[in-house]
Amino acid sequence: MAGGLVSGHVKLEAFEELARITKPGGYVVVSLRDEVRQTVTEYTDLDRTFAAYVRRGMWEKVSETITENYYMGRDGVVFVFRVQ
């Protein structure tokens, strides 16, 4: 998912549904501006939510990569998860 993680768009609960509809062994890739995790109220719990999904066995984290100059001179972060 890219471009949906801005204020008022995709809710955190949508990721659980995204994992549910992805075949086991399939991948969920999420990219966003890195600053969004601290500056957009809806996403300040993003890291904690993703970690909870890992603990529950819903998916495993394959990678988390900071990407320089992702959008308009701002860094981004790309998460890759494999659905269990």
C-alpha positions in Angstrom: 0.0 0.0 0.0 1.4 3.4 -1.0 -0.1 6.8 -0.9 -3.0 6.0 1.5 -1.2 6.7 4.8 -2.0 10.4 5.3 -4.4 12.1 7.7 -8.0 10.9 7.3 -7.3 8.1 4.8 -6.6 4.5 5.7 -7.3 3.5 9.3 -4.9 1.2 11.2 -7.6 -1.5 11.4 -7.5 -1.9 7.6 -4.1 -3.6 7.8 -5.7 -6.5 9.7 -8.2 -6.9 6.9 -5.4 -6.6 4.3 -3.6 -9.5 6.0 -6.8 -11.5 6.2 -7.4 -11.3 2.4 -3.8 -12.0 1.5 -3.0 -15.7 0.9 -0.7 -17.4 3.4 2.8 -16.8 2.2 1.8 -13.7 0.3 3.3 -10.3 1.0 2.0 -7.0 2.3 4.2 -4.1 1.4 3.5 -0.7 3.1 5.4 2.5 2.2 5.0 5.9 3.6 6.9 9.1 4.5 8.9 8.3 7.6 7.7 11.4 9.4 4.1 10.3 9.2 4.7 7.8 12.0 5.3 10.7 14.4 3.3 13.6 12.9 -0.1 12.1 11.9 -2.2 11.1 15.0 -3.8 8.1 13.2 -0.4 6.5 12.7 1.6 7.2 15.9 0.8 3.6 16.9 1.8 2.2 13.5 4.9 0.5 14.7 3.2 -0.9 17.8 0.3 -2.2 15.8 2.6 -3.9 13.2 4.6 -5.5 16.1 1.3 -6.8 17.7 0.4 -8.4 14.4 3.8 -10.2 14.4 3.3 -11.4 18.0 -0.2 -12.7 17.1 1.3 -14.7 14.3 -0.7 -12.8 11.7 2.4 -12.0 9.7 6.2 -11.9 10.0 8.3 -8.8 9.3 10.6 -9.5 6.4 12.1 -6.0 6.3 11.9 -2.3 7.3 13.9 0.0 5.1 14.4 3.7 5.3 14.5 5.2 1.8 16.2 8.6 1.4 14.4 11.2 -0.7 11.3 9.1 -0.9 8.9 11.9 -1.7 9.5 15.6 -2.1 12.9 15.5 -0.4 11.6 13.6 2.6 12.7 10.1 3.7 10.3 7.2 3.5 10.0 3.8 5.2 9.0 0.6 3.4 7.8 -2.4 5.4 7.5 -5.8 3.9 5.5 -8.5 5.8 4.8 -12.1 4.9 1.3 -13.3 5.8 1.2 -16.5 8.0 
